[in-house]
Amino acid sequence: MDQGLGTGKESAGDRADRNFVELLQGARVAVTGVQVLFAFLLTVPFSPGFARLDEFDRRLFYVALVSAAIASICYIAPAAQHRVLFRQGLKETLVRRSNFYGIAGALALAVSMTTATMLVVDYLFDGTVAVVTAALVAVLALWSWFGQPALNRSGPAEEDGSGSDREDA
């Protein structure tokens, strides 16, 4: 894409802008789910059945709630930092930091989803079913969000036909 440089290549600033927009688009997808989960978890202690939870389930709830809060913070951080750092010439720093927050947010979300699922399944069934279900949820999240992409990073680059052998994001 020609960005007015006459070379047909984007400048470092244009690339940082594009990467940041792509990171924000990805965060928008995740933040809605995180916020729904977080909001739901905030209401759970006020439901009548919460008093029946044993100590283990209360600890599971605590981990699910705190990790959902951490995921929310991580997914909101890039937009908030962009506002604070606006026109400071730190877009590339913001892109790298936002990528870190996206990964941290996804890890926190995986923890929250796993522990929330384990809490509900433990409430409905015995501990073995809850542990197996939570393990499957954790493995699926870790594989699809991190394991599979890690294999792509370590393998040979796929040619996409655009003349670029590497994607920035």
C-alpha positions as CSV (number, residue, x, y, z in Angstrom):
1,M,0.0,0.0,0.0
2,D,1.4,3.4,-1.0
3,Q,1.3,5.8,1.9
4,G,2.5,8.8,0.0
5,L,6.1,7.7,0.2
6,G,6.3,6.8,-3.5
7,T,7.9,3.4,-2.6
8,G,4.7,1.3,-2.3
9,K,5.7,0.5,1.3
10,E,4.1,1.8,4.5
11,S,6.1,3.9,6.8
12,A,6.9,2.7,10.4
13,G,4.4,5.2,11.7
14,D,1.7,4.0,9.3
15,R,2.5,0.4,10.3
16,A,2.3,1.2,14.0
17,D,-1.1,3.0,13.4
18,R,-2.4,0.0,11.4
19,N,-1.2,-2.5,14.0
20,F,-2.7,-0.5,16.9
21,V,-6.1,-0.4,15.1
22,E,-5.9,-4.2,14.5
23,L,-5.1,-4.7,18.2
24,L,-8.0,-2.6,19.3
25,Q,-10.3,-4.5,16.9
26,G,-9.3,-7.8,18.5
27,A,-9.8,-6.4,22.0
28,R,-13.3,-5.2,21.1
29,V,-14.2,-8.8,20.3
30,A,-12.9,-10.0,23.6
31,V,-13.9,-7.2,25.9
32,T,-17.6,-7.6,25.4
33,G,-17.4,-11.3,26.5
34,V,-15.2,-10.4,29.4
35,Q,-17.5,-7.6,30.6
36,V,-20.6,-9.8,30.4
37,L,-18.8,-12.5,32.4
38,F,-17.5,-10.0,34.9
39,A,-21.0,-8.4,35.3
40,F,-22.5,-11.8,35.8
41,L,-19.9,-12.8,38.4
42,L,-20.5,-9.5,40.3
43,T,-24.2,-10.5,40.8
44,V,-23.6,-14.1,41.9
45,P,-23.0,-13.4,45.6
46,F,-26.3,-11.7,45.9
47,S,-28.3,-14.7,44.7
48,P,-30.0,-17.0,47.2
49,G,-28.0,-20.1,46.3
50,F,-24.6,-18.5,47.0
51,A,-24.9,-19.1,50.7
52,R,-24.9,-22.9,50.1
53,L,-21.4,-22.8,48.5
54,D,-18.7,-24.5,50.5
55,E,-15.2,-23.0,51.1
56,F,-13.7,-24.5,47.9
57,D,-16.4,-23.2,45.7
58,R,-16.1,-19.7,47.3
59,R,-12.4,-19.8,46.5
60,L,-13.2,-20.8,42.9
61,F,-15.6,-17.9,42.7
62,Y,-13.0,-15.5,44.0
63,V,-10.5,-16.7,41.3
64,A,-13.1,-16.4,38.6
65,L,-14.1,-12.9,39.7
66,V,-10.6,-11.5,40.2
67,S,-9.3,-13.0,36.9
68,A,-12.3,-11.5,35.1
69,A,-11.5,-8.1,36.6
70,I,-7.8,-8.5,35.5
71,A,-8.9,-9.4,32.0
72,S,-11.2,-6.3,31.8
73,I,-8.3,-4.1,32.9
74,C,-6.0,-5.6,30.4
75,Y,-8.4,-5.3,27.5
76,I,-9.3,-1.7,28.4
77,A,-5.7,-0.6,29.0
78,P,-4.7,0.0,25.4
79,A,-7.6,2.5,24.8
80,A,-7.0,4.2,28.1
81,Q,-3.2,4.5,27.5
82,H,-3.8,5.8,24.0
83,R,-5.8,8.6,25.4
84,V,-3.0,9.5,27.9
85,L,-0.2,9.1,25.3
86,F,-2.1,10.8,22.5
87,R,0.4,12.7,20.2
88,Q,3.4,11.8,22.3
89,G,5.1,9.9,19.5
90,L,4.9,6.6,21.4
91,K,2.7,4.6,19.0
92,E,5.2,1.7,18.6
93,T,5.6,1.5,22.3
94,L,1.9,1.5,22.7
95,V,1.5,-1.3,20.1
96,R,4.0,-3.5,21.9
97,R,2.5,-2.8,25.3
98,S,-1.1,-3.4,23.9
99,N,0.0,-6.7,22.5
100,F,1.3,-7.7,25.9
101,Y,-2.0,-6.6,27.5
102,G,-4.0,-8.6,25.0
103,I,-2.0,-11.8,25.8
104,A,-2.3,-11.2,29.5
105,G,-6.0,-10.5,29.1
106,A,-6.6,-13.7,27.2
107,L,-4.7,-15.7,29.9
108,A,-6.8,-14.0,32.7
109,L,-10.0,-14.7,30.7
110,A,-9.0,-18.4,30.3
111,V,-8.6,-18.6,34.1
112,S,-11.9,-16.9,34.7
113,M,-13.8,-19.0,32.2
114,T,-12.2,-22.2,33.5
115,T,-12.9,-21.5,37.2
116,A,-16.4,-20.1,36.6
117,T,-17.2,-23.3,34.6
118,M,-15.7,-25.5,37.4
119,L,-17.7,-23.6,40.0
120,V,-21.0,-24.1,38.2
121,V,-20.3,-27.8,37.3
122,D,-19.2,-28.5,40.9
123,Y,-22.5,-26.9,42.1
124,L,-24.5,-29.2,39.8
125,F,-22.5,-32.4,40.0
126,D,-19.7,-34.0,41.9
127,G,-16.1,-32.8,42.0
128,T,-14.8,-35.2,39.4
129,V,-17.1,-34.0,36.7
130,A,-16.2,-30.4,37.6
131,V,-12.4,-31.1,37.4
132,V,-12.6,-32.9,34.1
133,T,-14.9,-30.2,32.6
134,A,-12.7,-27.4,33.8
135,A,-9.6,-29.2,32.5
136,L,-11.2,-29.6,29.0
137,V,-12.2,-25.9,29.0
138,A,-8.6,-24.8,30.0
139,V,-7.0,-27.1,27.4
140,L,-9.3,-25.9,24.6
141,A,-8.7,-22.2,25.5
142,L,-4.9,-22.6,25.9
143,W,-4.7,-24.7,22.6
144,S,-6.8,-22.4,20.4
145,W,-5.6,-19.1,21.8
146,F,-1.9,-19.9,22.4
147,G,-0.7,-23.4,21.4
148,Q,-1.9,-23.4,17.8
149,P,-0.6,-19.9,17.1
150,A,2.7,-20.8,18.8
151,L,3.1,-23.7,16.3
152,N,2.5,-21.2,13.4
153,R,5.2,-18.9,14.9
154,S,7.8,-21.6,15.0
155,G,7.0,-23.1,11.6
156,P,7.8,-21.8,8.2
157,A,6.0,-18.7,7.1
158,E,3.1,-19.2,4.7
159,E,3.0,-17.2,1.6
160,D,-0.3,-15.3,1.4
161,G,0.2,-14.1,-2.2
162,S,0.6,-10.4,-1.2
163,G,4.3,-10.4,-1.5
164,S,4.7,-10.2,2.2
165,D,6.0,-13.3,4.0
166,R,5.2,-11.9,7.5
167,E,2.2,-10.3,9.1
168,D,2.9,-7.6,11.6
169,A,0.0,-8.3,14.0
